[in-house]
Amino acid sequence: MSVRDLLRVHGKPTREVYLDNENSGWVPKEVVEAMLPYFNSIGYGHPSITNRPGWEAFEVLEETSELIAETLRGDKEDVNFVHSGTEANNLAIVGSAKANRGKGRKIIVSDIEHYSVLLPAISLEELGFKVVRAPVDERGFVLADVLSELVDRETLLVSVGMVNHEIGTIQRMRELVETVKDRNPNAIFHTDACDAYARVPIDLSRLDVDMLTLSSHKILGPKGAAVLYVREVEVQPILRGALSSQTLWPGVENVPAIAGFRKAIELAFNDLEEKVERMASLRDFLIDSITSSVSDCMLNGPSGRERAPDNVNISFLRVEGEALTVELSMRGVYVSSGSACTSRILEPSHVMLAIGRKHEEAHGSLLLKLTRYHELEEMRYVSEQVRESVERLRSISPL
Ligand SMILES: Cc1ncc(COP(=O)(O)O)c(C=O)c1O
């Protein structure tokens, strides 16, 4: 059945709760309003051209860089705009490896990285680089002593995501970065912070990473804007072209999206701690109510302060995750199963397998990502719908 048929057959539910914010989603109205002038009123020019609409566009890049630097306790000169987290990660991995190829051939990535880190790293094997995947423990932590064993003088680059996109593990970043730099001070450290930004504290004045990735739509900003933060490390552009006000990514910046990203950052960082506490309490309510009312299910990833405040990931035995997402969608609860990026390919998520889940446990997993805008009442509804859906699917399952 095509997607068009699905939309036609399944009418719009009367009640809807969107919990697929891992993959993308809903944008607050203030963010949309902040973008609108940049389509046709101000700053619609090219930010690297010297005319008024161009200067106005350039000003958006400047102000957003300043704001990002302030929130990271970093330097605005290190902010480079690209259009997606995928672009930023590809630039970080391929661009730094190519620019520093004389300094070593070994690239270490954690076993649970997002595909936009893993796949560019693997692609470098064709050029003679050696990719080593650092294992994680059963809750998704990269352990410092394990990493220490892997880092040697040949190590050019290490990439470990700050918060895992599927199971919400918050890595002990300072310990990992210090371990790597102790073993090899020349090794470059990249972290994908797409799922950490505006949810866990990031203080670059105390964290010695060389590159860091952010993506606008991961913090309720629009799609089409992202950042690769690059400190003093050499990075070679991976696309060729002209007319960018920046040196690492050719082509015109998406100024309306960057203006929206700026507004999304302002909203998220206003009373951030309170928002994080609120999300964490909704998360814990959802985890407790689902795991206590549904039999044979298990939480994937750590709990409490070691888990991202917005992440819930639960495996249900004897249920197919894809079927569960469809059943829930008909009830107006929008979630994803396994890894979103692989959800149209029925492969078990590499993250689940890396933490030791069996294939059927990985296939039966549900990923729910909430936001500060959700209400407790919605979590009650979701928990109830999950319980009923799992029971219904189990009752008709040949398993
Ligand atoms: C941790 C992480 N890194 C990178 C990406 C890719 O970002 P984008 O969708 O902006 O390409 C995602 C997307 O969900 C992500 O969760």
The ligand as a MOL file (V3000), in Angstrom:
LIG
                    3D

  0  0  0     0  0            999 V3000
M  V30 BEGIN CTAB
M  V30 COUNTS 16 16 0 0 0
M  V30 BEGIN ATOM
M  V30 1 C 22.5410 12.1110 16.7740 0
M  V30 2 C 22.1740 12.5250 15.3870 0
M  V30 3 N 23.1350 12.9200 14.5580 0
M  V30 4 C 22.8660 13.3210 13.3110 0
M  V30 5 C 21.5890 13.3390 12.8350 0
M  V30 6 C 21.3280 13.7880 11.4380 0
M  V30 7 O 20.8270 15.0780 11.4970 0
M  V30 8 P 19.9620 15.6800 10.2820 0
M  V30 9 O 18.6350 15.0010 10.3290 0
M  V30 10 O 19.9250 17.1470 10.5690 0
M  V30 11 O 20.7160 15.3600 9.0450 0
M  V30 12 C 20.5480 12.9110 13.6430 0
M  V30 13 C 19.1720 12.8680 13.1180 0
M  V30 14 O 18.2190 12.4860 13.6760 0
M  V30 15 C 20.8500 12.5010 14.9620 0
M  V30 16 O 19.8920 12.0670 15.7950 0
M  V30 END ATOM
M  V30 BEGIN BOND
M  V30 1 1 1 2
M  V30 2 1 2 3
M  V30 3 2 2 15
M  V30 4 2 3 4
M  V30 5 1 4 5
M  V30 6 1 5 6
M  V30 7 2 5 12
M  V30 8 1 6 7
M  V30 9 1 7 8
M  V30 10 2 8 9
M  V30 11 1 8 10
M  V30 12 1 8 11
M  V30 13 1 12 13
M  V30 14 1 12 15
M  V30 15 2 13 14
M  V30 16 1 15 16
M  V30 END BOND
M  V30 END CTAB
M  END
